[in-house]
């Protein structure tokens, strides 16, 4: 079976309760306004949706990073992992 691309999980992440954006400029989400696009950018709506999304990511063995509220963060250009912003 072919490995799924990160973008293939868009609907699952959205239905789990999150704002999901593809190729989102990270400069919009960091306090120093630096960063290239994230392939998939996720902002959970609640603690419950965060828990459900993390379970999905672990089950599917998907790479992810958490950037918190975006302060003291410098994001690389073209990050190819799923990124979370926690503003719950």
N, C-alpha and C positions, 0 to 999 in steps of 0.2 A: 504494500500500500504506500502511495506517495506521501511524503511528509507535507503537512499543511503549512501554508504561509501565515505569518502573523495577521495579515489582513483578513484571512478567512474566518477569524474569530470575532469580527466586528459585531455581528448580530448577537452572538452569545454574550458578549460583554455589555452591549446595550440593554439586552433583556434582563441581565443581572442587576441593572440599576446604575448605569454610569453614563456620563457624557463621554462619547468616544469620537476621537478625531484622527483622521489619517494625514500624514505628512504635516503635522502641526508645528509651526515655527516656535522653538523653545524660547526664543528671545522674548516672547509675549508672556512667559511664565516664570521668569527669573528676575530678581530685583536689580541685577546689573545689566539686564537686557542684552545678553550674549547667548548665542546658541543656534545651532542648525536645526533642521526638522527632525522630529521623532516620527518613525514609521507609524506607530500607533500610540496615541496619547489618551490616557484614561483618567477621568475625575469621578470617583464614586460619589453617589448621592448620600450614602449613609454608611454607618459602621457595618450594618448587615450586608449591604451590597459589596462592600470591601471584602468581607469575609467570604462571600460567595465567589467573587472574582478571584481571590487568592487561591481558593480551592480548585477552581478551574485551571489556573495557571500551573499549579503544582501537579495536578492530575495529567495535564497535557505536556508537562516539562517544557514550558515556554520561558524564555529569558525575560526578566523584567528588572527595573530599577525604580526606586521610590525617590522622588525629589522633594518630598515634604511640601512646604509652602513656597519654595523657590528662592529662599534667601541663602546666601553663601554657597551657591551652586554655579558651576560653570559646565555647560553641556557641550559635548563634542559635536562637530559637524556630522550630519547624517547618522545619528544613532539608530542602530538597527535592532533595538530591543523595545519592548513595550514599556512605556513610562507612566508612572502614576503621579498625580498631584493630589496631595491630601489637604483638603480644605473643609473637612467634615465638621 
